Amino acid sequence: MTEPEAREVAAHWLSLVAADVELSAYLIGVDWNRLKAHLARSLTSGTGGEPEIPSLGWSEAQHRRATDYLMGVLKTRQERSAAGFWEAVEDRCPGLLPEREAPLLHAALRQLTIKDDRPNRLALLAVLGRAYRRFGLRPDHAAVIDDALQTAVPWPKVERAAGLTGDGPAWWPAEVIGHDRACDGVAILTVRPWRRLPYWPGQAVPVCTPRRPGLWRWLCPANAPRPDGTVELHVRAVPAGTVSTSLVHEVRPGELLHFGPPTDTGLELGKDSHLLLIAGGTGLAPLRALVEQVAAAPDGRPVTLIVGARAVESLYDAVTLDQLRHDWLTIVPAFSHDPFAELGERGDALTVAVEYLRPDQAVYVCGPPAMLAGSRLRLHAAGVPAERIHLPERIPWR
């Protein structure tokens, strides 16, 4: 966003806040020009992160309403920009892009030109690669689209992604039908795609919310495919995590999300007879989906699921885990920072898991980067052969 555009957005937002009787009281004594300049700088930072609205003493609900005003202004501007983009492409290449798909493609292409954060850039490229194939784009279309965007897209990256992805929809619209704040900083979302999402347990899908246009993030469904097609997502709000923060704190039932094409992560089940699943934090999601996959099989193989958390209150999915009662399933909590934990449950997930290792097990690990960084070495040291260790390595994990 250019500086003049950012100043215009900031001024429009401030006029909406000033017209809100409840919020405007907090503007008394505030230097409006400095406030607009601060917001404009945030909008033009080029980081792709969330615009920073200064705290003016608002409550959490009031700050959320002020944020919604800003998102509304940005959405209106985005829609106008996307409409102009489609019209420019349509004028030179009639029928190339469906008008209803233009806003998502426009936002994704612009995002690709302004930021490079590797894990999320690959989610973006997975979507754009599929869109490239879906809409029948060719190298000779690049100049047309670049002119319509008024910027240069790194097309070789998109073309390479297109060569790696299969055919099918570029994205699936999905309605949020449930939003549960499971614990501090973690939300469980239940989402119903308009068309069934063709994924397997252990896979990851790019996810985007219209609140943050063009920003796609990897998430793993926490359930095996269901008859009603609903998908459960576990999301932790992380520092500087624009999309995760929005999904946890802002998104509400009735809103739309978009899913990109499902992607293998290296966590898909093989034919091993015994399984040891080691989860840390929201890394539980894909492993819980694997448990559901085993439960749907005619002969459930023995599974031990280690669920890591800092303390009891951080065990966000405890109710669902308690409902997973099978003769072949053993669930063991691991509390890394709880001095009152039982002796066999005290320590990080990998430390507790070592006590449950068996010679014929396949070991699946999923969790935060710090946990994954040393897990292969620790499991090797505990005697687990390399071919029996499965980590989410086929996509960078965050």
Order of alpha helices (4+ residues) and beta strands (2+ residues): alpha-alpha-alpha-alpha-alpha-alpha-alpha-alpha-beta-beta-beta-beta-beta-alpha-beta-beta-alpha-beta-alpha-beta-alpha-beta-alpha-beta
